[in-house]
């Protein structure tokens, strides 16, 4: 699924295929390149803590999923709900 390109003098040779996703401009990517994101693609939000995923200048192979802050609710004696966060 890679694109291989080579330029020799005035000749450009490309092997592979390009496809458009939405309105994005396709790019030629070397699959042997070490700039792929190789960490977790799923994180859970947390209160008062900043999380940084090291994605700058990296190619991603999947969507990143951010799970909500864990929470539960219970019915309180007044007939309302109590929300527990974290």
C-alpha positions as CSV (number, residue, x, y, z in Angstrom):
1,X,0.0,0.0,0.0
2,X,3.0,2.3,-0.4
3,X,3.8,4.9,-3.0
4,X,7.3,4.7,-4.4
5,X,8.7,7.6,-6.4
6,X,12.0,8.1,-8.1
7,X,13.3,11.1,-10.1
8,X,16.0,10.4,-12.7
9,X,17.2,13.4,-14.8
10,X,13.9,14.7,-16.4
11,X,11.8,11.6,-15.7
12,X,9.5,11.1,-12.8
13,X,8.3,7.5,-12.1
14,X,5.5,6.8,-9.6
15,X,4.3,3.3,-8.6
16,X,1.3,2.7,-6.4
17,X,-2.0,4.5,-6.1
18,X,-3.3,7.7,-4.6
19,X,-6.7,8.2,-3.2
20,X,-8.5,11.3,-1.8
21,X,-10.1,11.2,1.6
22,X,-12.6,14.1,1.9
23,X,-11.0,17.2,0.5
24,X,-7.5,16.4,1.6
25,X,-4.5,16.6,-0.8
26,X,-2.8,13.2,-1.2
27,X,0.9,13.0,-0.3
28,X,3.6,10.6,-1.3
29,X,4.6,8.7,1.8
30,X,7.5,6.3,2.2
31,X,6.2,3.4,4.3
32,X,9.7,2.7,5.6
33,X,9.8,6.2,7.0
34,X,10.2,6.3,10.8
35,X,7.8,9.2,11.2
36,X,4.8,7.1,12.0
37,X,3.0,7.6,15.3
38,X,3.7,4.4,17.3
39,X,1.9,5.1,20.6
40,X,-1.6,4.5,22.0
41,X,-4.6,5.6,19.9
42,X,-7.0,5.6,22.8
43,X,-6.7,7.8,25.9
44,X,-9.1,8.7,28.8
45,X,-9.5,12.3,29.7
46,X,-8.5,13.1,33.3
47,X,-9.3,16.0,35.6
48,X,-6.6,18.6,36.2
49,X,-4.0,16.8,34.1
50,X,-2.8,17.6,30.6
51,X,-2.0,14.7,28.3
52,X,0.2,15.2,25.2
53,X,0.2,12.6,22.5
54,X,3.5,12.9,20.6
55,X,1.9,13.3,17.1
56,X,3.7,16.4,15.9
57,X,5.1,15.7,12.4
58,X,4.0,12.0,12.6
59,X,1.8,10.0,10.2
60,X,-1.2,8.4,12.0
61,X,-2.6,5.0,10.8
62,X,-5.9,5.3,12.8
63,X,-8.1,7.8,14.5
64,X,-7.3,8.9,18.1
65,X,-10.1,8.2,20.5
66,X,-10.5,10.3,23.6
67,X,-12.7,8.6,26.2
68,X,-14.7,10.9,28.6
69,X,-13.7,11.5,32.2
70,X,-15.1,8.5,34.2
71,X,-18.3,9.4,36.0
72,X,-21.2,7.7,37.8
73,X,-24.6,9.0,39.0
74,X,-26.7,7.9,42.0
75,X,-30.2,8.9,43.1
76,X,-29.9,11.0,46.3
77,X,-32.4,11.1,49.2
78,X,-34.0,14.3,47.8
79,X,-35.0,12.5,44.7
80,X,-32.3,14.1,42.5
81,X,-29.1,12.8,41.2
82,X,-25.6,13.0,42.5
83,X,-22.8,13.0,39.9
84,X,-19.4,11.5,40.9
85,X,-16.6,12.6,38.6
86,X,-13.2,10.8,38.4
